[in-house]
């Protein structure tokens, strides 16, 4: 997401010296244009991982829900002939 598409706010965090030194090195080696950009990228990556984990848990929960499984079966049955027709066109 481009920088101008959201409002930036300052935040203060305490990090171990080793992490800050590694951050300095990564930015100096071109991993990101600034420390703030690097931290934003890292946090975005981690937040995406958290969201994936939450979705995975929801799918796991849904896999034991009889109504959800029945809905999936109905959708698959409804599209089975369309899928078969498309598959014949691909081959």
Buried (B, 14 or more C-beta within 10 A) or exposed (E): EEEEEEEEEEEEEEEEEEEEEEBEEBBEEEEBEEEBEBBBEBEEEEEEEEEEEEEEEEEEEEEEEEEEEEEEEEEEEEEEEEEEEEEEEEE
